[in-house]
Amino acid sequence: MNDTEINYSELAGRLIMVRLFGTELDADTDAFLRQYKVRGACLFRQNMMDAAQLTRFTGALRDAMGTEALIALDQEGGAVVRSTWVPAPPSAMALGAANDTQLAREVGAAVARAVRALGFNWNFAPVLDLNNNPHNPVIAERSFGADPETATRIAMAWMEGSEGEGVACCVKHFPGHGDTHVDSHRDLPLVDKPLAELERFEFAPFRIAAPEASAVMTAHIVYPALDPKYPATMSRPILTGILRERFGFDGVIITDGMDMHAIAHRYGAGEAAVNALVAGADMVMAIGSRETQIETVHAIAAAIRDGVLPLAEVEARLARLAKLAAAHPAGPVNYMTDVDDRALMARAWRAGLTALGQPQRPERGARIRLVARADVVSDGVSEAGVPAAAIAAALGRLYEVDLVTFLDAETFDWSALPQDGRFTILASTSRRRYGPHARATWLPDLHVALWNPYQALDFGAPALMTYGFAAPALDAVIAWLAGEIDAPGNCPVPGFGGAP
């Protein structure tokens, strides 16, 4: 093939995944996808209204992008789900607390059934990050745990369930996001560990998963022991040297979102995309504005034309992407097991329910006081938490409830609560850990940690941990309070007595 026969922009378009705006495929976007032969699209919560709208949207995308379309979403479970009306899967750490590979396999399959019915063929899950950092601001309950072998065994079972239902998985975030103090959506994290420690810990899940995983997502993190200059997303020693050559991974490597501040605040969109492909990525997640998407296409096209990205290597990338699409064809299928899958998810949430410090159940009909955030929040990755009124209503099935809400935990005066003998339940509905004021002065009788389990370590109170706030998680709490179930889970990270 000579230069006059090559459309470099079309080659470039097939190496990117784009974000879309709105809930329908408008004519301008349709033309953009067709012009550059874009094959990848990632949809987010703002693109979704209901099953009918979403299936229509993914169908239009499939028509515009062709038979090799890769239509993706983040449907991990717990707080990180995009389609919120399908059966709600437990978070990874809830499954880690249950420590049941068969249950994880069934949950992964159920997640896949739901999203495939909506027209998706690629799910950016499961997370293989090992969370041993109690202050990690973005992973926490998204991790299956801290023990490399146990967490990976459960994650691989989840992945097996998904793949069996025809939805490709993408393990993330290589080479490991579990021990960071910074959210890469907001800044560039650094994991300054010696190579031996990375080999023993962070690398282990990805090394185990490499022979089986369809795809791997990169981390926007600098690991000085591996590459002192570039984050993993742009590091050839990491993506090619470790993942491809040492681990023997032959599936698709896709970047995390290139609009995240760790990348976008340091590199131009085109420069970043070319760097990632040169490093060894197969697909760039260009999920910024249309302008940055076009800039990305043009920069990649120029890199191919100029030999910065050799044509033979580009063709190898295209072949890997085509293989992934062929093995997981996009297109909705009938979803006949919604009721069964809802029952499965409820069972899974209950299996992970974890008690800390011998919590006591108030008697049915007791007068209780519920303290919870006034607002529901999202950290930009997760869906917003459960409203305080919804928790109060759920507790109202068993108790007479006085609801007290706070705007800012660091200024809320716990001592001002009435001393009237009510049993006080604190319900935590955000991922962020509590600050020094709350930790020093708040004294709940029971702490219900409905999101980040590490929040249970912020107080000396007995706690019940759900690892997520979906309706079946709250139902599990109510069932425990009613004495109908136990809390059989063991928190799979250090500090809780259930993990090394």
C-alpha positions in Angstrom: 0.0 0.0 0.0 1.5 3.3 -1.0 1.0 6.8 0.4 -1.6 7.7 -2.2 -3.8 4.8 -1.2 -3.7 5.4 2.5 -6.3 7.6 4.3 -4.3 8.4 7.4 -7.2 10.1 9.1 -9.3 7.0 8.8 -6.6 4.9 10.3 -6.3 7.3 13.1 -10.1 7.3 13.7 -10.1 3.6 14.2 -7.6 4.0 17.0 -9.7 6.3 19.2 -12.7 6.0 21.4 -14.9 9.1 21.8 -17.3 10.5 24.3 -20.7 11.6 23.0 -22.9 14.4 24.1 -26.6 14.2 24.6 -29.0 11.2 24.5 -29.4 10.7 20.8 -26.9 10.5 17.9 -27.2 13.9 16.2 -26.4 14.4 12.5 -23.1 16.2 13.2 -21.8 13.4 15.4 -23.0 10.8 13.0 -21.1 12.5 10.2 -18.0 12.8 12.4 -18.0 9.1 13.2 -18.5 8.1 9.6 -15.9 10.5 8.2 -13.1 9.3 10.4 -14.2 5.6 10.6 -14.4 5.9 14.4 -15.1 2.5 15.9 -15.2 3.2 19.6 -17.7 5.1 21.8 -18.0 5.3 25.6 -21.3 6.3 27.1 -21.8 7.9 30.5 -24.7 8.5 32.8 -25.6 11.8 31.0 -26.1 9.8 27.8 -28.7 7.5 29.4 -32.4 8.0 30.2 -34.1 4.6 30.0 -33.8 1.3 28.2 -35.7 2.3 25.1 -33.7 5.5 24.6 -30.4 3.8 25.3 -31.0 0.9 23.0 -32.0 3.3 20.3 -28.8 5.3 20.9 -26.5 2.3 20.8 -28.2 1.0 17.7 -27.6 4.3 15.9 -23.9 4.1 17.0 -23.6 0.6 15.7 -25.0 1.7 12.4 -22.6 4.6 12.1 -19.5 2.8 13.3 -20.1 -0.5 11.5 -19.8 -4.2 12.4 -16.5 -3.7 14.3 -18.1 -1.1 16.7 -16.9 -1.1 20.3 -19.6 0.4 22.5 -18.4 0.7 26.1 -19.4 1.9 29.6 -18.2 1.6 33.2 -20.6 -0.8 34.9 -18.3 -2.0 37.6 -20.9 -2.3 40.4 -21.4 -0.4 43.6 -21.1 3.3 43.1 -19.6 3.0 39.6 -22.4 2.2 37.4 -23.9 4.1 34.4 -27.1 2.3 33.7 -28.8 2.7 37.1 -32.1 1.0 36.4 -30.8 -2.5 35.7 -30.2 -4.9 38.6 -27.7 -3.2 40.8 -24.5 -5.1 41.2 -22.5 -5.0 44.4 -19.1 -3.3 44.4 -15.9 -5.3 44.0 -15.1 -5.0 47.7 -18.5 -6.3 48.6 -17.7 -9.4 46.6 -14.3 -9.5 48.1 -15.9 -9.5 51.5 -18.1 -12.4 50.5 -15.1 -14.2 49.1 -17.2 -16.5 46.9 -15.9 -17.0 43.4 -19.1 -18.7 42.2 -21.1 -15.7 43.4 -18.7 -13.3 41.7 -19.0 -15.3 38.4 -22.8 -15.1 38.6 -22.7 -11.4 39.3 -20.3 -10.7 36.4 -22.6 -12.7 34.1 -25.7 -10.8 35.3 -24.0 -7.4 34.7 -23.1 -8.5 31.2 -26.7 -9.7 30.4 -28.0 -6.3 31.4 -25.6 -4.2 29.5 -25.6 -6.4 26.4 -29.3 -6.1 26.2 -28.8 -2.3 26.0 -26.4 -2.7 23.1 -23.0 -2.6 24.8 -20.2 -5.1 24.0 -17.4 -3.7 26.2 -17.4 -3.1 30.0 -14.5 -1.3 31.6 -14.4 -3.7 34.5 -13.3 -5.5 36.7 -10.8 -3.3 38.7 -7.6 -5.2 39.5 -6.2 -2.4 41.7 -5.2 -3.7 45.1 -6.4 -1.3 47.7 -4.1 -1.2 50.7 -4.2 2.6 51.2 -7.0 3.7 53.6 -6.8 7.2 52.1 -7.1 6.4 48.4 -9.6 9.0 47.2 -10.8 7.2 44.1 -10.5 3.4 44.4 -11.5 2.2 47.9 -14.5 -0.2 47.5 -13.9 -0.5 43.7 -11.1 -2.9 44.6 -11.7 -6.6 45.4 -9.2 -6.3 48.2 -5.6 -6.2 49.3 -4.4 -9.8 48.9 -3.1 -10.3 45.3 -4.1 -13.9 44.9 -7.5 -13.7 46.6 -8.6 -10.4 44.9 -7.5 -11.6 41.5 -9.2 -15.0 41.9 -12.6 -13.2 42.6 -12.0 -10.6 39.8 -11.2 -13.3 37.3 -14.4 -15.2 38.2 -16.4 -12.0 37.6 -14.6 -11.5 34.3 -15.3 -15.1 33.3 -19.0 -14.6 33.9 -19.1 -11.5 31.8 -17.2 -13.0 28.9 -19.5 -16.0 29.0 -22.4 -13.6 28.2 -20.6 -12.0 25.3 -19.4 -8.8 26.9 -15.7 -8.0 26.7 -14.0 -7.0 30.0 -11.2 -4.5 30.5 -9.1 -4.9 33.6 -7.8 -1.7 35.1 -5.8 0.4 35.9 -2.4 -1.0 34.9 0.1 -1.2 36.6 -2.0 -0.4 39.7 -4.0 2.5 41.2 -4.6 1.1 44.6 -1.9 2.9 46.6 -2.4 6.5 45.5 -3.3 9.6 47.6 -4.4 11.5 44.5 -7.3 11.1 42.1 -5.9 11.1 38.6 -9.1 12.8 37.4 -7.8 15.9 39.3 -4.0 15.6 39.3 -1.1 13.3 38.4 -0.5 10.7 41.1 3.0 9.3 41.9 3.6 5.8 43.3 7.2 5.9 44.5 7.8 2.2 45.3 10.8 0.1 44.5 10.5 -2.4 41.7 10.5 -5.4 44.0 7.5 -4.1 45.9 5.6 -3.3 42.7 6.4 -6.8 41.4 5.1 -8.4 44.6 2.0 -6.3 45.0 0.7 -4.0 42.2 1.8 -6.1 39.3 0.5 -9.4 40.6 -3.1 -9.2 39.5 -2.2 -8.0 36.0 0.4 -10.7 35.6 -2.1 -13.4 36.6 -4.8 -11.9 34.4 -2.7 -11.3 31.3 -3.3 -14.7 29.6 -7.1 -14.4 30.0 -8.0 -10.7 29.8 -9.5 -9.3 26.6 -8.3 -5.8 27.4 -6.3 -3.7 29.9 -6.8 -0.1 30.7 -3.8 2.1 31.6 -3.2 4.2 34.7 -2.4 7.9 34.5 0.2 7.5 37.2 4.0 8.0 37.4 6.0 5.1 38.8 9.6 6.5 39.1 11.1 3.0 39.5 9.7 2.1 36.1 9.8 5.3 34.2 10.8 8.6 35.9 9.4 10.8 33.0 6.1 9.5 31.7 2.9 8.3 33.4 2.1 4.6 32.6 -0.3 5.6 29.9 2.6 7.1 27.9 5.4 4.8 29.1 6.9 2.4 26.6 8.9 0.6 29.3 5.6 -0.1 31.2 3.1 -0.8 28.4 5.4 -2.6 26.0 8.3 -3.6 28.2 6.3 -5.0 31.1 2.8 -5.7 29.9 3.4 -6.9 26.3 6.9 -8.4 26.5 7.2 -9.6 30.1 3.6 -10.6 30.9 2.9 -11.7 27.3 -0.3 -9.8 27.0 -1.7 -10.0 23.5 -5.1 -8.3 24.0 -6.1 -4.7 23.6 -4.5 -1.9 25.6 -6.7 1.1 26.0 -5.9 4.3 27.8 -8.0 5.8 30.6 -9.8 9.0 29.7 -7.3 11.4 28.2 -9.4 14.4 29.4 -8.4 13.6 33.0 -6.4 16.3 34.6 -3.4 14.1 35.2 -2.9 14.1 31.4 -4.9 17.1 30.0 -3.3 19.6 32.3 0.2 18.6 31.2 0.0 17.6 27.5 -1.9 18.7 24.4 -4.6 16.3 23.3 -2.8 15.2 20.1 0.6 15.0 21.8 -0.8 12.8 24.6 -2.5 10.5 22.2 0.6 10.0 20.0 2.7 9.4 23.2 0.3 6.7 24.4 0.2 4.9 21.0 4.0 5.1 20.7 4.2 3.6 24.2 2.2 0.6 23.1 -1.5 1.5 23.6 -3.9 0.2 20.9 -6.7 2.7 21.5 -6.8 6.2 22.9 -9.9 7.2 24.9 -10.4 10.7 23.5 -13.3 11.7 25.6 -12.9 15.4 25.7 -14.6 18.0 23.4 -15.2 17.5 19.7 -12.4 19.9 19.1 -9.9 17.8 21.1 -11.2 14.6 19.4 -10.5 16.1 16.0 -7.1 17.3 17.2 -6.4 13.8 18.4 -7.3 12.3 15.0 -5.1 14.7 13.1 -2.1 14.2 15.4 -2.3 10.4 15.1 -2.8 10.7 11.4 0.4 12.8 11.1 2.3 10.4 13.3 1.4 7.5 11.0 2.2 9.5 7.9 5.6 10.6 9.3 6.5 7.1 10.5 6.4 8.0 14.2 3.8 5.3 14.4 5.1 2.7 11.9 2.3 1.4 9.6 3.0 -2.2 10.5 2.5 -1.5 14.2 -0.7 0.4 13.4 -2.0 -2.6 11.4 -1.2 -4.9 14.4 -3.2 -2.5 16.6 -6.1 -2.6 14.2 -6.0 -6.4 14.1 -6.2 -6.6 17.9 -9.2 -4.2 18.0 -10.9 -6.1 15.2 -10.4 -9.4 17.0 -11.9 -8.0 20.2 -15.0 -6.7 18.3 -15.4 -10.0 16.3 -15.4 -12.0 19.6 -17.9 -9.7 21.2 -20.3 -8.4 18.5 -22.4 -5.4 19.5 -26.1 -5.6 19.2 -29.0 -5.9 21.8 -30.3 -9.2 22.8 -33.5 -10.1 24.6 -33.1 -9.7 28.4 -35.4 -12.3 30.0 -33.9 -12.6 33.5 -34.4 -9.2 35.1 -36.3 -10.6 38.1 -33.9 -13.5 38.7 -30.9 -11.1 38.4 -32.4 -8.7 40.9 -32.7 -11.6 43.4 -29.1 -12.6 42.7 -27.8 -9.0 43.3 -29.8 -8.8 46.6 -28.2 -12.1 47.7 -24.8 -10.9 46.7 -25.1 -7.6 48.6 -26.2 -9.5 51.7 -23.2 -11.9 51.4 -20.8 -9.0 51.6 -22.5 -7.2 54.5 -19.8 -6.8 57.2 -20.0 -6.0 60.9 -17.1 -4.2 62.8 -17.0 -4.0 66.5 -20.1 -6.0 67.5 -22.8 -3.6 66.5 -26.1 -3.8 68.4 -29.6 -3.8 66.8 -32.1 -1.4 68.3 -35.4 -3.1 69.2 -38.2 -2.8 66.6 -40.2 0.3 67.2 -37.3 2.0 69.0 -36.8 5.8 68.8 -33.7 6.4 66.8 -31.9 9.4 65.4 -30.4 9.3 62.0 -27.5 11.6 61.1 -26.6 11.9 57.5 -25.3 14.3 54.9 -27.9 16.8 53.6 -26.7 16.4 50.0 -25.9 13.5 47.7 -22.5 13.8 46.1 -20.5 12.3 43.3 -16.8 12.3 43.0 -17.0 12.6 39.2 -16.4 8.9 38.8 -19.2 7.5 40.8 -22.9 8.0 40.8 -24.3 10.3 43.6 -25.0 8.7 46.9 -28.3 7.8 48.5 -30.4 10.8 49.8 -30.8 11.1 53.6 -34.6 11.0 53.3 -34.4 7.6 51.5 -32.4 6.2 54.4 -34.8 7.6 56.9 -37.7 6.1 55.0 -36.0 2.7 55.0 -35.3 2.8 58.7 -38.9 4.0 59.2 -40.0 0.4 58.3 -38.6 -0.6 61.7 -38.3 2.5 63.9 -39.6 5.9 64.8 -36.9 8.1 63.1 -35.7 11.6 63.8 -33.6 12.7 60.8 -30.8 15.3 61.4 -28.7 16.3 58.4 -25.4 18.2 58.1 -23.8 20.2 55.3 -20.2 20.1 56.5 -18.9 17.3 58.8 -16.1 19.5 60.0 -18.4 22.2 61.4 -21.3 20.0 62.5 -21.6 20.1 66.3 -22.4 16.5 67.5 -22.8 17.7 71.1 -25.8 19.8 70.1 -27.9 16.7 69.3 -30.6 16.3 71.9 -29.7 14.1 74.9 -33.1 12.3 74.8 -32.1 8.7 74.9 -32.5 8.0 71.2 -30.2 5.4 69.6 -28.1 7.4 67.1 -27.2 6.0 63.7 -24.7 7.8 61.5 -25.1 6.9 57.8 -22.2 7.7 55.6 -23.2 8.4 52.0 -20.0 9.7 50.4 -16.6 8.3 49.6 -14.5 11.0 51.3 -13.0 10.2 54.7 -14.0 12.3 57.7 -11.8 15.1 59.0 -10.2 15.6 62.4 -13.2 17.4 63.9 -15.7 14.7 63.2 -13.3 11.9 64.1 -12.6 13.5 67.5 -16.1 14.5 68.5 -18.7 12.3 66.8 -20.1 9.4 68.9 -22.7 7.4 67.0 -24.2 4.3 68.6 -24.0 2.6 65.2 -22.2 3.7 62.1 -23.7 2.5 58.8 -20.9 3.0 56.2 -22.9 3.0 52.9 -20.0 3.7 50.6 -16.4 3.8 51.6 -15.7 1.1 54.2 -12.6 2.9 55.4 -14.9 5.5 56.9 -15.7 2.9 59.5 -12.2 3.4 60.8 -12.8 7.1 61.4 -14.9 6.5 64.6 -14.6 4.2 67.6 -18.3 3.2 67.0 -19.5 -0.3 66.0 -20.2 -0.3 62.3 -22.0 -2.0 59.5 -20.4 -1.8 56.1 -22.2 -2.4 52.8 -19.5 -1.2 50.3 -22.2 0.7 48.3 -25.5 2.5 48.6 -27.7 0.9 45.9 -31.2 0.0 47.0 -30.4 -3.7 47.7 -27.5 -2.6 49.9 -29.8 -0.5 52.0 -32.3 -3.4 52.1 -29.6 -5.6 53.5 -29.0 -3.2 56.3 -32.7 -3.1 57.1 -32.8 -7.0 57.1 -29.8 -7.1 59.4 -31.4 -4.5 61.8 -34.6 -6.6 61.7 -32.7 -9.7 62.8 -33.5 -11.5 59.6 -29.9 -11.9 58.4 -26.4 -11.9 59.8 -23.5 -9.9 58.5 -21.2 -12.7 57.1 -18.7 -10.6 55.2 -15.0 -10.1 56.1 -13.5 -6.8 54.9 -10.7 -7.8 52.5 -8.3 -5.0 53.3 -6.0 -4.4 56.3 -7.3 -2.7 59.4 -10.6 -4.5 59.8 -9.4 -7.8 61.2 -10.4 -9.8 58.0 -7.3 -9.3 55.9 -3.5 -9.5 56.3 
